[in-house]
Amino acid sequence: MSLTKTRRKALKKLQGTAYELWLEQQDVLDRSGDFWREAAHQAAALNQEEVMPRVRVAADNLGASIGRNVEGARIAAREVRSRFSSDVLPAVGSAIGSAAAVLQVANNPQLQSLIARTQPQPVKKSASAGTYLAIGLGVVAAIGVGYALWQTLRADDELWIADDESERGED
């Protein structure tokens, strides 16, 4: 199969770009794994630093005066739940969504078909008379459009006609 030099070069470049995209996706997946490990570590640290002390305080207060501090424990539990749902869950959900999007792109059939299409295709040897006729018609149409634009956009002050006498400069 004989391909033109420019076609071979373009296909080679496209193939290289597809390979680079594949490597970047692999890197994103690796970084995603690192992110999840760090997120688990931070969640454990947050639990030790924020949640457990509040639970201990609530439990201590509850032990001192059960009747008086039941409402305080509920408030502490609501605060913990609120912080968890407003701070931790959105970050985790966003990370899961990003990871899912990356996986979806990696499994995208359109991307796989694009890579498959980078395989060399046979090139026609010569153009037919119809091709030359189509090129000629395209050139004539482009000249016609250019002439129409030139006629439309040219400055011809004599073509304007005033509607009333005040626009003509007469008083």
C-alpha positions as CSV (number, residue, x, y, z in Angstrom):
1,M,0.0,0.0,0.0
2,S,1.4,3.4,-0.9
3,L,0.6,6.4,1.2
4,T,1.7,9.9,0.5
5,K,4.5,11.2,2.7
6,T,2.2,13.8,4.3
7,R,-0.5,11.2,5.0
8,R,2.1,8.9,6.6
9,K,3.4,11.8,8.7
10,A,-0.1,12.8,9.8
11,L,-1.0,9.2,10.7
12,K,2.3,8.8,12.6
13,K,1.6,12.0,14.5
14,L,-2.0,11.0,15.3
15,Q,-0.8,7.6,16.5
16,G,1.8,9.3,18.7
17,T,-0.9,11.6,20.1
18,A,-3.2,8.6,20.9
19,Y,-0.3,6.9,22.7
20,E,0.5,10.0,24.7
21,L,-3.2,10.3,25.7
22,W,-3.1,6.7,26.8
23,L,0.0,7.3,29.0
24,E,-1.6,10.5,30.5
25,Q,-4.7,8.5,31.4
26,Q,-2.6,5.9,33.1
27,D,-0.9,8.6,35.0
28,V,-4.2,10.1,36.1
29,L,-5.4,6.7,37.3
30,D,-2.1,6.3,39.3
31,R,-2.6,9.8,40.8
32,S,-6.2,8.9,41.6
33,G,-5.0,5.9,43.6
34,D,-2.6,8.1,45.5
35,F,-5.4,10.6,46.1
36,W,-7.7,7.9,47.6
37,R,-4.9,6.6,49.9
38,E,-4.3,10.2,51.1
39,A,-8.1,10.8,51.5
40,A,-8.4,7.7,53.6
41,H,-5.4,8.9,55.7
42,Q,-6.9,12.4,56.1
43,A,-10.4,10.9,57.0
44,A,-8.7,8.8,59.7
45,A,-6.8,11.9,61.0
46,L,-10.0,14.0,60.9
47,N,-11.8,11.3,62.9
48,Q,-9.0,11.3,65.5
49,E,-8.6,15.1,65.7
50,E,-12.2,16.3,65.3
51,V,-14.8,13.7,65.7
52,M,-13.5,11.6,68.6
53,P,-12.8,14.6,70.9
54,R,-16.3,15.9,70.3
55,V,-17.8,12.5,71.0
56,R,-15.7,12.2,74.1
57,V,-16.8,15.6,75.3
58,A,-20.4,14.8,74.5
59,A,-20.1,11.5,76.3
60,D,-18.5,13.1,79.4
61,N,-21.2,15.7,79.5
62,L,-23.8,13.0,79.1
63,G,-22.3,11.0,81.9
64,A,-22.3,14.0,84.2
65,S,-25.9,14.9,83.7
66,I,-27.8,12.5,81.4
67,G,-31.1,14.4,81.5
68,R,-29.5,17.8,80.9
69,N,-27.0,16.8,78.2
70,V,-29.1,14.5,76.0
71,E,-29.9,17.5,73.9
72,G,-26.2,18.5,73.9
73,A,-25.3,15.0,72.5
74,R,-27.9,15.4,69.8
75,I,-26.4,18.8,68.9
76,A,-22.9,17.3,68.8
77,A,-24.1,14.4,66.7
78,R,-25.8,16.8,64.3
79,E,-22.7,18.9,64.1
80,V,-20.6,15.9,63.4
81,R,-23.1,14.7,60.7
82,S,-23.3,18.2,59.3
83,R,-19.5,18.6,59.0
84,F,-19.1,15.2,57.5
85,S,-21.9,15.7,55.0
86,S,-20.8,19.3,54.1
87,D,-17.0,18.8,54.1
88,V,-16.0,15.2,53.6
89,L,-18.8,13.7,51.4
90,P,-18.6,16.4,48.6
91,A,-14.8,15.9,48.3
92,V,-15.2,12.1,48.2
93,G,-18.0,12.4,45.7
94,S,-16.0,14.7,43.5
95,A,-13.0,12.4,43.5
96,I,-15.2,9.4,42.7
97,G,-16.8,11.3,39.8
98,S,-13.4,12.3,38.4
99,A,-12.1,8.8,38.6
100,A,-15.2,7.4,36.9
101,A,-14.9,10.0,34.2
102,V,-11.3,9.0,33.6
103,L,-12.3,5.3,33.4
104,Q,-15.1,6.1,31.1
105,V,-12.8,8.0,28.8
106,A,-10.3,5.1,28.8
107,N,-13.1,2.7,27.8
108,N,-14.7,5.0,25.3
109,P,-15.4,3.1,22.1
110,Q,-15.0,6.3,20.0
111,L,-11.4,6.6,21.3
112,Q,-10.8,3.0,20.5
113,S,-12.2,3.4,17.1
114,L,-10.1,6.5,16.5
115,I,-7.0,4.5,17.4
116,A,-8.1,1.8,15.1
117,R,-8.7,4.3,12.3
118,T,-5.0,5.4,12.5
119,Q,-4.1,2.4,10.5
120,P,-3.0,3.3,7.0
121,Q,-5.7,3.4,4.4
122,P,-5.2,2.9,0.6
123,V,-4.8,6.1,-1.4
124,K,-6.4,6.6,-4.8
125,K,-3.9,6.8,-7.7
126,S,-5.5,9.7,-9.7
127,A,-8.4,12.1,-9.7
128,S,-11.3,11.7,-12.2
129,A,-12.8,14.3,-14.5
130,G,-15.7,14.7,-11.9
131,T,-13.1,15.8,-9.3
132,Y,-11.8,18.5,-11.6
133,L,-15.3,19.6,-12.5
134,A,-16.2,19.9,-8.8
135,I,-13.1,21.9,-8.1
136,G,-13.9,24.3,-10.9
137,L,-17.4,24.8,-9.7
138,G,-16.1,25.5,-6.2
139,V,-13.7,28.1,-7.5
140,V,-16.5,29.8,-9.5
141,A,-18.8,29.8,-6.5
142,A,-16.0,31.3,-4.3
143,I,-15.4,34.0,-6.8
144,G,-19.2,34.7,-6.9
145,V,-19.4,35.0,-3.2
146,G,-16.4,37.2,-3.1
147,Y,-17.8,39.6,-5.7
148,A,-21.2,39.7,-3.8
149,L,-19.4,40.6,-0.6
150,W,-17.3,43.2,-2.3
151,Q,-20.5,44.8,-3.8
152,T,-22.2,44.7,-0.4
153,L,-19.4,46.1,1.6
154,R,-18.0,48.8,-0.6
155,A,-18.5,52.4,0.4
156,D,-20.7,54.2,-2.1
157,D,-22.1,57.3,-0.5
158,E,-24.2,58.2,-3.6
159,L,-26.4,55.2,-3.0
160,W,-28.0,56.6,0.1
161,I,-31.2,58.6,-0.2
162,A,-32.4,60.8,2.6
163,D,-36.0,60.3,3.8
164,D,-36.8,63.8,4.7
165,E,-35.4,67.3,4.0
166,S,-33.7,67.7,7.4
167,E,-31.4,64.8,6.6
168,R,-30.5,66.3,3.2
169,G,-29.1,69.4,4.9
170,E,-31.9,71.8,3.8
171,D,-33.8,73.9,6.3
